[in-house]
Amino acid sequence: MADQPTMKKPKAAETTVEHIKKLSLPDLNDLCDATDEAINAGGGFGWLKLPAREILERYWQGVVTMPARLLYVARLDGVICGTAQLILPPSNNEAQSFSVQLTTNFVSPWARKYGLARKLLDFAEKDAQKRGFSVINLDVRETQEAAVNLYESAGYMHIGTHPYYAQVDGEAIRGRYYFKVIDESFG
């Protein structure tokens, strides 16, 4: 029998998540591209239409310069394809100093099905715990079913629905509000 050629296994995609404090030009471009794709897919964390590229660039550059915002990025084979942010409480809000707000959590459509949405969420939760926070709050459009499923499967508790949370194509969209206690000793 003749020798069969050996087939190399395809390399598995490399997925990573990290907290970034500065944006290189390639990372800024990746981040804007991923944001464009997320907006086009209907998950643009408030944007319904693509803003001009300069607006997106200024937005993301502003995020990394704000001490009250922590930016986490997901990478697929080194390319930024998703984000999450934690918004820290203002220093004058002692009564709610234990909680953070999760926002702008998305994975670009081309990078879905690699578990990056869960990795981003887990990473943000662990970082919030390390920083001494006890509760994460978030809100999401009810129509973003994948996000709703992610949060509920990760133990976030639905605490309310706002009937006029957003307006898309002239239609009122309901919003869902969630929280999760990430410090078991809290309360």
N, C-alpha and C positions, 0 to 999 in steps of 0.2 A: 504494500500500500504506500502511495506517495505521501511525503510529508505534507501536512496541511499548513497553510500559512497561519501564523498566529495573529489574531486580531487583538489590537490594543483596546482596552476598555476606554470609553470616553471619560475624560476627566470630569469629576463631579464639580458642580458649580460651587464656588467659594462664597459663603455668605457671612458677613460680619456686621456688627453694630458697634457704634462708638459715639462718645460725647465729643463734639468738636467745638473749639473756642475761636478758631480762625478759619477763613475760607481761602484756599488757594484759587487761582483762576480756573484750573480744570474742575475743582470741586464746585465752584460757583456755577460753572456752565452745566455740570451734571445735575446740580440741584435745580436750576431753572428748567432744564429739559424735563426732569422728573415731575416738577410742578406743573409744567404745561400739559403733560400727558395725564396727570391726575385731574386737572381741571377739565380737560376734554372728555374724560371718562365720568364726570359728574361728581367728583369728590374733591373739590378745590378749596376746602376750608373757607368758604365764603365767596370766593370768586366764582361767577357763573360763566364769564367770558374771559378769554386770555387777556391779561393786561400786557402792555408793552414790555418788552424784555428789560428795559431800564428800570421799570417799576419793580419787577421781580428781583432784579439784582439788588436794588436799594433795600427792598424788604428783607432779603436774606442777610445782607451785610448789616442791616440794623439789628436783626435778631442776635447775631453773634456779638454785637457790641453792648447789648443791654444786660447788665448784671442780673436782672430779675428774670431772665429767660435762659433756659438750658436747652441746647439744640442737640438732638441725637440723630444720627444718620444711619441708614442701612445701606450696605453695599453688596452688589452682586458682581463677583469677579472684579472687584476694585472700583466699580462705577456706582456712584450714589444713585439710589433708586427709590428712596423713601425717607421719611422723617417723622419725628415726634418732638414735641416741645413740652417742657414743664415750665409753667409760670409760677414763680415764687411769690409768696405773700409780701405785701409792702411791710417795711419795718415798723410802721406805725399801727399795724393791725395785729396787736398782741393776741387778741381773742381768737384769731384764726391762723396763728403762726404755725400751727401743726399741719396745715394742709396745703397742697399744691393743686394746680389746674393743669390737666393734660389737654393739649391742643395740637393742631396741624399734624395729626397722625395719619399718614398715608403711605402706600407703596404703589409705585408706578405700575400700570397694567402689564407691561412686558416682564416685570419681575415678580409677579404674583405666583403662588403655588410653590414657593421655596421656604415658607414658614417665616418670612421676614416680618410680617405684621406682628406675629406673636413674639418674635425675638425683640423687636423694638419695644413693645409693651413691657415685656419682662425686664429688659435692660433699664427702662425708665423707672419702673417700680423699684428695682434693686438700688438704683442710684438715689432715688428719693429716700429710701430707707437709710442708706449710708449717711445721707445728709441730715438725718434726724426727723424726717417728716413721718406722719402717722396715717394720713388720709390723702387719697387722690380723688379729685372731682373731675368730671368731664361732661360734655354734652355733645349730641350728634343728631343730625337730621334722621328722622325715622325712615326715610327712603334709602339710607345707606345700610342696607341689610347685612352686608358682610361685616361692617364695623359693629353693628348692634350684636351680631352673633359672636364676634371676637370678644367684646367686652363682657357679655353675659357668660360666655364659656370660661372667661378668666376670673369670674367671681365678682364682677361689678354688680352692684345692687341698683335696680331701676327705682328711682324715688319720685319721679314725676314726669308729666308730659305737658309741653307747652303747645297749645293748638295753633299758634301763629308764630312759630319759631323762625321760619324763613319764608321767602317768596321766590318761587322758581317758575318762570314762564307764566307769570300772573296768578299762579296757584299758591295758596297757603300750604306750607309743609309743616307738619308737626315735628317737634324736637323732643328728644328723650334725654333726661338728666340722670347721671349715675354717680356713685361713689364706691370706693373700696378702702377698707381699713387695711393698711399694709404693715402695721405694727400691732401684733396681737396683744401687747400689754396696754394698748391705748384704751381709754374709756373708763 
